[in-house]
Amino acid sequence: MSKAVAEKIVLQAQKDKEFMKKLLENPKVFLKEYDLTQEERNFFQNTDEATIRGLSSSCFKLSKGK
């Protein structure tokens, strides 16, 4: 379910400047309440606004190959 949560965070950040600002200022604290995998947390902790703005909802529909 965390992939859906990560998608919601990205889409909200793209729409809401204040949400984006808080996410980027202190992602570790900001994301505390969200159910994310460690990999997703690492992404948000090491990304920038341009990367978040460049993502589309279709990227969350891609699945990892095994």
Backbone as XML, in Angstrom:
<?xml version="1.0"?>
<chain id="A" units="angstrom">
  <residue number="1" name="MET">
    <atom name="N" x="0.823" y="-1.204" z="0.000"/>
    <atom name="CA" x="0.000" y="0.000" z="0.000"/>
    <atom name="C" x="0.860" y="1.258" z="0.000"/>
  </residue>
  <residue number="2" name="SER">
    <atom name="N" x="2.120" y="1.158" z="0.374"/>
    <atom name="CA" x="2.931" y="2.369" z="0.484"/>
    <atom name="C" x="3.170" y="3.037" z="-0.871"/>
  </residue>
  <residue number="3" name="LYS">
    <atom name="N" x="3.115" y="2.251" z="-1.968"/>
    <atom name="CA" x="3.291" y="2.867" z="-3.281"/>
    <atom name="C" x="2.183" y="3.895" z="-3.521"/>
  </residue>
  <residue number="4" name="ALA">
    <atom name="N" x="0.968" y="3.581" z="-3.102"/>
    <atom name="CA" x="-0.150" y="4.519" z="-3.229"/>
    <atom name="C" x="0.083" y="5.746" z="-2.349"/>
  </residue>
  <residue number="5" name="VAL">
    <atom name="N" x="0.671" y="5.552" z="-1.182"/>
    <atom name="CA" x="0.966" y="6.660" z="-0.271"/>
    <atom name="C" x="2.036" y="7.562" z="-0.891"/>
  </residue>
  <residue number="6" name="ALA">
    <atom name="N" x="3.071" y="6.970" z="-1.440"/>
    <atom name="CA" x="4.140" y="7.750" z="-2.088"/>
    <atom name="C" x="3.564" y="8.550" z="-3.253"/>
  </residue>
  <residue number="7" name="GLU">
    <atom name="N" x="2.686" y="7.944" z="-4.015"/>
    <atom name="CA" x="2.055" y="8.638" z="-5.135"/>
    <atom name="C" x="1.238" y="9.835" z="-4.637"/>
  </residue>
  <residue number="8" name="LYS">
    <atom name="N" x="0.483" y="9.647" z="-3.562"/>
    <atom name="CA" x="-0.314" y="10.744" z="-2.996"/>
    <atom name="C" x="0.584" y="11.899" z="-2.541"/>
  </residue>
  <residue number="9" name="ILE">
    <atom name="N" x="1.721" y="11.564" z="-1.936"/>
    <atom name="CA" x="2.664" y="12.594" z="-1.477"/>
    <atom name="C" x="3.192" y="13.383" z="-2.671"/>
  </residue>
  <residue number="10" name="VAL">
    <atom name="N" x="3.607" y="12.695" z="-3.715"/>
    <atom name="CA" x="4.139" y="13.357" z="-4.908"/>
    <atom name="C" x="3.080" y="14.254" z="-5.536"/>
  </residue>
  <residue number="11" name="LEU">
    <atom name="N" x="1.885" y="13.727" z="-5.733"/>
    <atom name="CA" x="0.832" y="14.508" z="-6.380"/>
    <atom name="C" x="0.427" y="15.716" z="-5.539"/>
  </residue>
  <residue number="12" name="GLN">
    <atom name="N" x="0.375" y="15.548" z="-4.226"/>
    <atom name="CA" x="0.047" y="16.670" z="-3.338"/>
    <atom name="C" x="1.149" y="17.728" z="-3.385"/>
  </residue>
  <residue number="13" name="ALA">
    <atom name="N" x="2.392" y="17.287" z="-3.386"/>
    <atom name="CA" x="3.514" y="18.227" z="-3.443"/>
    <atom name="C" x="3.508" y="19.015" z="-4.750"/>
  </residue>
  <residue number="14" name="GLN">
    <atom name="N" x="3.117" y="18.370" z="-5.827"/>
    <atom name="CA" x="3.060" y="19.050" z="-7.116"/>
    <atom name="C" x="1.968" y="20.120" z="-7.138"/>
  </residue>
  <residue number="15" name="LYS">
    <atom name="N" x="0.902" y="19.917" z="-6.384"/>
    <atom name="CA" x="-0.231" y="20.855" z="-6.366"/>
    <atom name="C" x="-0.109" y="21.946" z="-5.311"/>
  </residue>
  <residue number="16" name="ASP">
    <atom name="N" x="0.591" y="21.645" z="-4.217"/>
    <atom name="CA" x="0.566" y="22.511" z="-3.032"/>
    <atom name="C" x="1.986" y="22.968" z="-2.678"/>
  </residue>
  <residue number="17" name="LYS">
    <atom name="N" x="2.277" y="24.238" z="-2.920"/>
    <atom name="CA" x="3.634" y="24.764" z="-2.687"/>
    <atom name="C" x="4.068" y="24.632" z="-1.230"/>
  </residue>
  <residue number="18" name="GLU">
    <atom name="N" x="3.152" y="24.847" z="-0.297"/>
    <atom name="CA" x="3.485" y="24.761" z="1.132"/>
    <atom name="C" x="3.809" y="23.314" z="1.520"/>
  </residue>
  <residue number="19" name="PHE">
    <atom name="N" x="3.053" y="22.371" z="0.989"/>
    <atom name="CA" x="3.304" y="20.949" z="1.220"/>
    <atom name="C" x="4.695" y="20.588" z="0.695"/>
  </residue>
  <residue number="20" name="MET">
    <atom name="N" x="5.005" y="21.044" z="-0.518"/>
    <atom name="CA" x="6.317" y="20.777" z="-1.119"/>
    <atom name="C" x="7.425" y="21.363" z="-0.249"/>
  </residue>
  <residue number="21" name="LYS">
    <atom name="N" x="7.232" y="22.587" z="0.193"/>
    <atom name="CA" x="8.245" y="23.259" z="1.014"/>
    <atom name="C" x="8.528" y="22.470" z="2.289"/>
  </residue>
  <residue number="22" name="LYS">
    <atom name="N" x="7.474" y="22.043" z="2.982"/>
    <atom name="CA" x="7.644" y="21.287" z="4.227"/>
    <atom name="C" x="8.304" y="19.938" z="3.963"/>
  </residue>
  <residue number="23" name="LEU">
    <atom name="N" x="7.910" y="19.294" z="2.887"/>
    <atom name="CA" x="8.490" y="18.003" z="2.527"/>
    <atom name="C" x="9.991" y="18.128" z="2.297"/>
  </residue>
  <residue number="24" name="LEU">
    <atom name="N" x="10.399" y="19.152" z="1.573"/>
    <atom name="CA" x="11.812" y="19.307" z="1.228"/>
    <atom name="C" x="12.652" y="19.875" z="2.365"/>
  </residue>
  <residue number="25" name="GLU">
    <atom name="N" x="12.049" y="20.679" z="3.233"/>
    <atom name="CA" x="12.796" y="21.274" z="4.346"/>
    <atom name="C" x="13.258" y="20.233" z="5.357"/>
  </residue>
  <residue number="26" name="ASN">
    <atom name="N" x="12.385" y="19.295" z="5.684"/>
    <atom name="CA" x="12.732" y="18.285" z="6.681"/>
    <atom name="C" x="11.941" y="17.006" z="6.406"/>
  </residue>
  <residue number="27" name="PRO">
    <atom name="N" x="12.319" y="16.275" z="5.356"/>
    <atom name="CA" x="11.542" y="15.104" z="4.956"/>
    <atom name="C" x="11.448" y="14.025" z="6.035"/>
  </residue>
  <residue number="28" name="LYS">
    <atom name="N" x="12.500" y="13.862" z="6.811"/>
    <atom name="CA" x="12.485" y="12.814" z="7.836"/>
    <atom name="C" x="11.356" y="13.054" z="8.841"/>
  </residue>
  <residue number="29" name="VAL">
    <atom name="N" x="11.215" y="14.277" z="9.298"/>
    <atom name="CA" x="10.158" y="14.626" z="10.249"/>
    <atom name="C" x="8.806" y="14.674" z="9.548"/>
  </residue>
  <residue number="30" name="PHE">
    <atom name="N" x="8.758" y="15.298" z="8.373"/>
    <atom name="CA" x="7.508" y="15.468" z="7.654"/>
    <atom name="C" x="6.859" y="14.131" z="7.304"/>
  </residue>
  <residue number="31" name="LEU">
    <atom name="N" x="7.668" y="13.144" z="6.971"/>
    <atom name="CA" x="7.140" y="11.852" z="6.519"/>
    <atom name="C" x="6.865" y="10.864" z="7.652"/>
  </residue>
  <residue number="32" name="LYS">
    <atom name="N" x="7.121" y="11.277" z="8.876"/>
    <atom name="CA" x="6.979" y="10.389" z="10.030"/>
    <atom name="C" x="5.614" y="9.699" z="10.091"/>
  </residue>
  <residue number="33" name="GLU">
    <atom name="N" x="4.564" y="10.414" z="9.742"/>
    <atom name="CA" x="3.201" y="9.890" z="9.861"/>
    <atom name="C" x="2.762" y="9.047" z="8.667"/>
  </residue>
  <residue number="34" name="TYR">
    <atom name="N" x="3.599" y="8.971" z="7.632"/>
    <atom name="CA" x="3.219" y="8.249" z="6.423"/>
    <atom name="C" x="3.762" y="6.818" z="6.439"/>
  </residue>
  <residue number="35" name="ASP">
    <atom name="N" x="2.970" y="5.890" z="5.935"/>
    <atom name="CA" x="3.344" y="4.484" z="5.861"/>
    <atom name="C" x="4.131" y="4.245" z="4.570"/>
  </residue>
  <residue number="36" name="LEU">
    <atom name="N" x="5.444" y="4.412" z="4.662"/>
    <atom name="CA" x="6.330" y="4.263" z="3.510"/>
    <atom name="C" x="7.394" y="3.208" z="3.790"/>
  </residue>
  <residue number="37" name="THR">
    <atom name="N" x="7.903" y="2.601" z="2.725"/>
    <atom name="CA" x="9.030" y="1.688" z="2.882"/>
    <atom name="C" x="10.286" y="2.534" z="3.117"/>
  </residue>
  <residue number="38" name="GLN">
    <atom name="N" x="11.338" y="1.909" z="3.570"/>
    <atom name="CA" x="12.599" y="2.630" z="3.772"/>
    <atom name="C" x="13.124" y="3.174" z="2.447"/>
  </residue>
  <residue number="39" name="GLU">
    <atom name="N" x="12.949" y="2.419" z="1.391"/>
    <atom name="CA" x="13.387" y="2.870" z="0.066"/>
    <atom name="C" x="12.645" y="4.147" z="-0.354"/>
  </residue>
  <residue number="40" name="GLU">
    <atom name="N" x="11.338" y="4.199" z="-0.098"/>
    <atom name="CA" x="10.553" y="5.393" z="-0.423"/>
    <atom name="C" x="10.984" y="6.578" z="0.443"/>
  </residue>
  <residue number="41" name="ARG">
    <atom name="N" x="11.217" y="6.318" z="1.722"/>
    <atom name="CA" x="11.698" y="7.383" z="2.610"/>
    <atom name="C" x="13.041" y="7.928" z="2.114"/>
  </residue>
  <residue number="42" name="ASN">
    <atom name="N" x="13.932" y="7.023" z="1.723"/>
    <atom name="CA" x="15.238" y="7.434" z="1.207"/>
    <atom name="C" x="15.086" y="8.309" z="-0.039"/>
  </residue>
  <residue number="43" name="PHE">
    <atom name="N" x="14.150" y="7.926" z="-0.903"/>
    <atom name="CA" x="13.912" y="8.732" z="-2.099"/>
    <atom name="C" x="13.542" y="10.161" z="-1.715"/>
  </residue>
  <residue number="44" name="PHE">
    <atom name="N" x="12.550" y="10.312" z="-0.842"/>
    <atom name="CA" x="12.087" y="11.650" z="-0.472"/>
    <atom name="C" x="13.156" y="12.438" z="0.289"/>
  </residue>
  <residue number="45" name="GLN">
    <atom name="N" x="14.007" y="11.742" z="1.030"/>
    <atom name="CA" x="15.058" y="12.420" z="1.791"/>
    <atom name="C" x="16.218" y="12.863" z="0.901"/>
  </residue>
  <residue number="46" name="ASN">
    <atom name="N" x="16.304" y="12.295" z="-0.287"/>
    <atom name="CA" x="17.437" y="12.594" z="-1.172"/>
    <atom name="C" x="17.010" y="13.155" z="-2.521"/>
  </residue>
  <residue number="47" name="THR">
    <atom name="N" x="15.833" y="13.724" z="-2.594"/>
    <atom name="CA" x="15.346" y="14.252" z="-3.863"/>
    <atom name="C" x="15.236" y="15.771" z="-3.806"/>
  </residue>
  <residue number="48" name="ASP">
    <atom name="N" x="14.872" y="16.353" z="-4.919"/>
    <atom name="CA" x="14.691" y="17.801" z="-4.975"/>
    <atom name="C" x="13.357" y="18.123" z="-5.658"/>
  </residue>
  <residue number="49" name="GLU">
    <atom name="N" x="13.029" y="19.390" z="-5.654"/>
    <atom name="CA" x="11.728" y="19.811" z="-6.195"/>
    <atom name="C" x="11.585" y="19.465" z="-7.678"/>
  </residue>
  <residue number="50" name="ALA">
    <atom name="N" x="12.635" y="19.663" z="-8.446"/>
    <atom name="CA" x="12.569" y="19.379" z="-9.889"/>
    <atom name="C" x="12.246" y="17.911" z="-10.151"/>
  </residue>
  <residue number="51" name="THR">
    <atom name="N" x="12.824" y="17.023" z="-9.372"/>
    <atom name="CA" x="12.568" y="15.603" z="-9.539"/>
    <atom name="C" x="11.115" y="15.279" z="-9.197"/>
  </residue>
  <residue number="52" name="ILE">
    <atom name="N" x="10.629" y="15.802" z="-8.093"/>
    <atom name="CA" x="9.238" y="15.546" z="-7.696"/>
    <atom name="C" x="8.281" y="16.103" z="-8.747"/>
  </residue>
  <residue number="53" name="ARG">
    <atom name="N" x="8.555" y="17.295" z="-9.229"/>
    <atom name="CA" x="7.685" y="17.897" z="-10.246"/>
    <atom name="C" x="7.721" y="17.110" z="-11.554"/>
  </residue>
  <residue number="54" name="GLY">
    <atom name="N" x="8.827" y="16.431" z="-11.835"/>
    <atom name="CA" x="8.970" y="15.669" z="-13.069"/>
    <atom name="C" x="8.304" y="14.305" z="-13.057"/>
  </residue>
  <residue number="55" name="LEU">
    <atom name="N" x="7.866" y="13.855" z="-11.894"/>
    <atom name="CA" x="7.223" y="12.550" z="-11.799"/>
    <atom name="C" x="5.767" y="12.637" z="-12.229"/>
  </residue>
  <residue number="56" name="SER">
    <atom name="N" x="5.280" y="11.567" z="-12.834"/>
    <atom name="CA" x="3.860" y="11.496" z="-13.174"/>
    <atom name="C" x="3.268" y="10.284" z="-12.464"/>
  </residue>
  <residue number="57" name="SER">
    <atom name="N" x="1.968" y="10.251" z="-12.379"/>
    <atom name="CA" x="1.329" y="9.136" z="-11.683"/>
    <atom name="C" x="1.593" y="7.807" z="-12.388"/>
  </residue>
  <residue number="58" name="SER">
    <atom name="N" x="1.899" y="7.840" z="-13.682"/>
    <atom name="CA" x="2.154" y="6.587" z="-14.401"/>
    <atom name="C" x="3.426" y="5.893" z="-13.911"/>
  </residue>
  <residue number="59" name="CYS">
    <atom name="N" x="4.380" y="6.636" z="-13.344"/>
    <atom name="CA" x="5.606" y="6.000" z="-12.854"/>
    <atom name="C" x="5.313" y="5.079" z="-11.668"/>
  </residue>
  <residue number="60" name="PHE">
    <atom name="N" x="4.218" y="5.291" z="-10.974"/>
    <atom name="CA" x="3.869" y="4.449" z="-9.829"/>
    <atom name="C" x="3.193" y="3.153" z="-10.266"/>
  </residue>
  <residue number="61" name="LYS">
    <atom name="N" x="2.828" y="3.079" z="-11.529"/>
    <atom name="CA" x="2.192" y="1.879" z="-12.039"/>
    <atom name="C" x="3.200" y="0.882" z="-12.610"/>
  </residue>
  <residue number="62" name="LEU">
    <atom name="N" x="4.455" y="1.317" z="-12.699"/>
    <atom name="CA" x="5.509" y="0.423" z="-13.170"/>
    <atom name="C" x="5.864" y="-0.539" z="-12.039"/>
  </residue>
  <residue number="63" name="SER">
    <atom name="N" x="6.057" y="-1.779" z="-12.357"/>
    <atom name="CA" x="6.419" y="-2.736" z="-11.314"/>
    <atom name="C" x="7.858" y="-3.179" z="-11.500"/>
  </residue>
  <residue number="64" name="LYS">
    <atom name="N" x="8.474" y="-3.546" z="-10.398"/>
    <atom name="CA" x="9.854" y="-4.026" z="-10.418"/>
    <atom name="C" x="9.869" y="-5.449" z="-10.970"/>
  </residue>
  <residue number="65" name="GLY">
    <atom name="N" x="10.773" y="-5.709" z="-11.888"/>
    <atom name="CA" x="10.960" y="-7.063" z="-12.369"/>
    <atom name="C" x="11.762" y="-7.873" z="-11.377"/>
  </residue>
  <residue number="66" name="LYS">
    <atom name="N" x="11.522" y="-9.169" z="-11.346"/>
    <atom name="CA" x="12.250" y="-10.045" z="-10.414"/>
    <atom name="C" x="13.245" y="-10.877" z="-11.161"/>
  </residue>
</chain>
